[in-house]
């Protein structure tokens, strides 16, 4: 039997507190070393503007080798959780991010503006209540426009 409330609480803390503040210790406590992340949105935007490798990839590799640059470019991150639902070993969350565009991101130089985006995440847990698979989707066109990219 799975603990859906525990899973919802883990996802909420991960998304609202740990990732925006770069709390790697918490992330490591709830994510397996082999957890896969699948991103649509930022990944597609970065592939289109910066020659970033395609996904899926190892989430902890991203946390250890990409997270600092993301936080430097998109600082002062805040997340508002809109909805969290769970069934079995899976959680789906809808949330809104705000961040200050403080450094170059997706080939767009810093504007100092606050940008916003909606995101949906799908999270799968193993039998030990650890995250093993995460899939994120954001509104990449909105982010591209807020970063100043001209879209045709």
C-alpha positions, 0 to 999 in steps of 0.5 A, a space after each residue: 500500500 502506498 502513502 499518498 499523503 506522504 508523497 504529496 507532502 514530499 512533492 510539495 516540499 521539493 517544489 515549493 521549498 527545496 528546489 527554489 532555495 537550492 536545498 540539495 540536502 533535502 533533494 538528496 533525501 527524497 530522490 534516488 541517485 538514479 532518478 530520471 527527469 524528463 523536461 518539456 519546456 525549459 529543455 526545449 527552450 534551451 535546446 533551441 537557444 543553447 545547444 543543450 543535450 536532449 533529455 531524459 537525464 539523471 536528475 541528481 546530475 542536473 542538481 549537482 552540475 546545472 542547478 547553480 547556473 539556473 539559480 544564478 540566471 533565475 534568482 529569487 525563485 518563489 513557487 505557489 502550489 496550485 494543486 496536488 493530486 496523488 494516486 498509488 505511487 504517482 503525484 501530479 502537481 500544478 504550480 506557478 513559478 516566479 523568478 528574477 531574470 538575473 543572468 543569461 538564460 536560454 541565450 537571453 541576457 539578464 533583464 532584471 525583470 520578474 518572469 512567471 510561468 506555470 508548470 506541471 510535474 508528474 512524480 513517481 515513487 518507489 516502494 521506499 517512498 523515494 522519487 524515481 521518475 519526474 516529468 516536468 512541463 512548462 509554458 516555454 513560449 511564455 518564458 521565451 517571450 518574457 526573456 525577450 525572445 522575438 517569436 515569429 
